Amino acid sequence: MTDRPIADYAVIGDTRTTALIARDGSLDWLCWPRHDGPALFLALLDRDRGGACRLVLDGLLGTERRYRPGTNILETVFVTQTGRAVLTDFMPLARREPVPEEGPDGRAEARVVRRLACESGTVSGAWIVRPTFDYARAAGTAEAREDGTVRFTGGGDAMRAAASVSLTVEEGAAEAAFRLGAGERADLVLAHGGEGPVGLERVEAWLSATDDYWREWSGRCTYRGPYRETVLRSALTLKLLTHAPSGGIVAAATMGLPEAVPGNRNYDYRYVWMRDASFTVTAFVNLGYDREAAEFLRFLRDADPSRGRHLRLMYALDGPMPAEESLDHLRGWRGTGPVRLGNAASDQRQFDIYGEFLVALHHYLEAVAFDPPVKVNDHLPEALAHLTGHIVGRRREPDHGIWELRGPMRQILHTKAMLWVGLDCAAQIARSDPKHRLAAPERIAEWERVAEEIRAEYHAEGWNEAAGAYTMDYGSTDLDAAVLRAVLFRAFDARSPRVAATLERVEAALGTGDLLYRYRVNDGLEGEEATFTACAFWRVGCLALAGRGDEATALFERLLTRGNDLGLFAEEIDAESGEQRGNVPQGFTHMAIINHAVRLAETEGTARSPADA
């Protein structure tokens, strides 16, 4: 196959959107102007039809790459037969001064900047820019302009390119050939939109401001444990998945990357899942980034003006969720289709989201000493009433669960455990106010009573004697790695014999070395799904809570080596080949890394306990 491994990709971004760049310098994925906008470069999903911004170097021998410390500025070193050059890739972002109480903390330029600097000898080659519009469904044109820039248009969208070397146009693409000696460079700037200056003369200022922005943000990370660089890389990755204008947090940067090869498990993850975003909020709070948590609450305030009455599983960054459709004109990564746009799971019933959000809210409120901004505090009584009302009213109903199974709904154990967690958190939030402005004492007592009933039920109904474990759903013998996550939320006692037996059974039935499958049931989809990376990290947490700290630490450190050379993870890992699978970078995985680094530090008495798995 000619398609690059998923692990070959690095990510840059400006807290509006992201771009994926391969090891050889090819920019193969970019949606503008936001994460869930139409892709202009999507060679990631079809190397023939999808556009790219390529760097072609003569006599290339090898590459190395890294991020500048504490930043999302990517540096790739190219060694050719005649010289050595460094490619610096970034999306300009400058810190706003003063940082406003709400809204973006940085000014983005809607630009991608690519600077190739020759360090020794000579290097020659070319930039080749060929965007394709509306996921390669719209015809595009390229026009050379009098100022030396090139304007690309198609499908009602536009992009401009400017370079420090001459750009020529041929067959819808722009090419900038160069030959550089030591100390010389070739800059390329891509700008979204059809009019206005591209800003080639501002590259140096943008680079300095962007470096300052990321270093200042990284400097506020409160984690000081042994995995600081790993934790910081995951935090920087999660920050890239935020959408500063709205406050939303998307689940991943991409769509359509397969979870099984061959198979049809290819989904669009560029939306705001309540569950995933809530996970990310707690990861941010665990590292001292309370503002990012507050920004997500701003997103919800705007996306759900009902204050939780009509809380949805999933949101677009603006406007309604698009209907799921297959982009059948695209081949898919390594020919694995269909490439899906939109996500039909948005219409599912997943009741654990009420507990997920209440966990995140509780953790955030604890971090700000239960003294949040007025815009958060004013709506707390209403939000608590609605969220707990959902839990009490739906506690006995089946749902699709955390794994978004597209078959019949079930009485899923993980969901029931998260309902208990949600009521427990709601009671703690309400009891934080001695004046009972958030909920009346009798209301809190009712939440606590129902919570204990739910807990007693899932302990009794979730245990399957034949399986010797807590199982996926009541009366089933199917094993489910999500049960481990319920242990991390203290819905079960990690040291109990039944939890120990469940962990042993999950490891035996779902494990393959250090990795874990989510489940092994027939879910009606094609192909064998790869292992789910976050589940392996949940196992770390269960071992730590069970007092097996040395095993937990050793497993954690082995799992960290499963990322790519930059410390980035996709959603899944193929057990046989070790290759990354699924969308990338995946927030779910990176928040698990953060929270378990914090958890391991907590078990050693050096940090507070994380609130999320």
Disulfide bonds with the S-S distance in Angstrom:
none
